[in-house]
Amino acid sequence: MIVDERLVTYINSLDRGNTPFLNQLEMDALKDQVPVIRRETQSLLKVLLTIKMPSRILEVGTAVGFSALLMSTYAPENCRITTIENYDKRIPIARENFKKAGKEEQITLLEGDAREILKTLEGPFDFIFMDAAKGQYIHFLPDVLRLLSRSGILISDNVLQDGDIIESHFAVERRNRTIYKRMREYLSALKNSDVLETSILPLGDGVALSVKK
């Protein structure tokens, strides 16, 4: 927890929630220990989608489809969403959730390694949400920048790693050191990019909000 837990609890207590379908999907995912974006991150997405009104969204990391469905609910009706997932066990669950929600036409799920799939895509996308393997963000970045439209928004989730990001390399568990190193490299790349303006927010598990100049 990177923000006082009582403060987060209070903020989330003000949240009105989502549609009954999304609320149930979120509860089921949490029960099955499937990661879904935190309530405070959901709120940020809703606000940004309302402001941006994107026509094309790219998501890297589908899981069971919760965030794609959330974005489809708050984006314009004619918005098209492309989402990428590599974990075989979650792909059929996500597809079934898209079907149950009646979003099969709006959401396209691409199966496979995002690093390879991103190279095959054509932009522009005016909203990109990154919520996949954290150690791969730095490798995704060149194609993400290519695909992101001018004035497009890039949201990178879980970038502060429960606060580990500020610790010494030697204070981080050995198994997490590669991810730690790559995430620090990624955040540095965002903040020093000539084509992005980025704010790193201590919200949820850390969100980087970037806009392409």
Salt bridges, closest charged atoms under 4 A:
ASP4 OD1 - ARG6 NE 3.49
ASP15 OD1 - ARG39 NH1 3.85
GLU26 OE1 - ARG39 NH2 2.86
GLU111 OE2 - ARG95 NH2 2.89
ASP131 OD1 - LYS134 NZ 3.73
ASP143 OD2 - LYS119 NZ 3.68
ASP143 OD1 - ARG146 NE 3.07
ASP162 OD1 - ARG38 NH2 3.84
GLU173 OE1 - ARG175 NE 2.96
GLU197 OE1 - LYS213 NZ 3.84
